[in-house]
Amino acid sequence: MRSLEDAVVRMLRDFPFYGHFLLGCRKESDSGPYPLGITLRSGVPVISCNEAALTTLAPEERQALLEHLVKHLIHLHMVRRKGRTERSWDVACDCAINPTIENLPPSATLPQQLALPDGLAAEEYYEELSRRFDTGNLEGKGYGDNQRDMQGAQGEGEQPVEGDGSRGQFTMDSHEGWSEADTTPLPLAQEVVRRMVLEAWEGSGGEVPPDINPIIKQLLAPSPIPWRRILRQFVATAGRVGRSTTWMREHRRFGHNLPGIKKRRRLNLLVGIDVSDSTDKPELRELFARELLSISRGGDARITVLYANSTVRKIQRFTGNPQVVESYHGGGFTDLRPLFDYAREMHPLPAAIIYLTDGFGPAPQRMEFPTLWVLTKAGKRPVPWGRELRLEL
């Protein structure tokens, strides 16, 4: 995806905030008709790229399209689509952000093409566009009045074809992946975007484009989401799906001769607790431990707890529903790497890692396990990867 990489590099030079924001997204190849698309998949921002389609755009159009993707994610358009007619919502979101972007490709939809004013929110455009459909199905198949309005506003007599690169198409980027955003709860999605905005703000030296400055200020404000909710949502997405047999269900292939299969969630977590001097607060650790135990009750749980500072000091393992967690108090300086070295040698491998720390210490440059940094009030995330929350008493 050389064209995408080059476009991101140019964004870092010309629009540092957008460039640093894009660095936090996973990139994947895509064979669909659109050059680019963006979505949230299980809390991970993902950009899909059709390299061949992207190379047909001029360099300034590629930058405009990347800005378009960033604004979709900052406004969480894909997460807010639930329960709405897809086509109306997709067009409404494009109408809300496209007027603020220069050098858009010819396929971009603008409010004036639909005889609508600039400056409305996506919900306001959606209300107007929804009334133009003759029939309402959530997939938005069929055009109805909306199709005729598009043709009349643009002076075109033939039906637009989605994804053909002409000005008649409804979106200039792929929204196919937006259905995957249903795997990310809204509060968790807000925290993901908040983290990416903070990284982009720091990476660009606080240089934020004026048109998005108000929403960036809101996102940089302290998170109003309780830390317990974020922790529970992270753990909920970490449980692996296992299978067990049951005679209460008929086997699909062999009928009653064999028991059926029942899926179950298996919670397999590695929990790190920093016992260095800076986090030697028993009440903080006990509050964190009580919440983890509460989450683990009522499920098939395997939790491994490592107490560490510069080395691993103590290991505890729990299965089922543990009732108590011992406390270990250490001291000294912090090295975050030993816990991740231990994770790579575990069998089975952990589904996720949760680390209670102040974050001041060396950490691996990359990590293959989903990681949640549970930071103290004055803590700092040690590396760009992983998610974070603030644990305050």
Buried (B, 14 or more C-beta within 10 A) or exposed (E): BEBBEEBBEBBBEEBBBBBBBBBBBEBEEBEBBBBBBBBBBEBBBBBBBBBEBBEEBEEBBBBBBBBBBBBBBBBBBBBBBEEBBBBBBBBBBBBBBBBBBEBBBEBBBBBEBBEBEEEBEBEBBBEBBBEBBEEEEBEBEEBBEBBEBBBEBBEBEEEBEBBEBEBBBBBBBBBBBBBBBEBBBBBBBBBBBBBBBBBBBEBBEEEBBEEBEEBBEEBEEEBEBEBBBBBBBBBEBBBBEEEEEEEEEBBEEEEEEEBBEEEEEBBBBBBBBBBBEBBBEEEBBEBBBEBBBEBBEEBBBBBBBBBBBBEBBBEBEBEEEBEEBEEBEBEEEBBBBBBBEBBEEEEEEBBBBBBBBBBBBEBBEEBEBBBBBBBBEEBEBBBBBBBBBBBEE
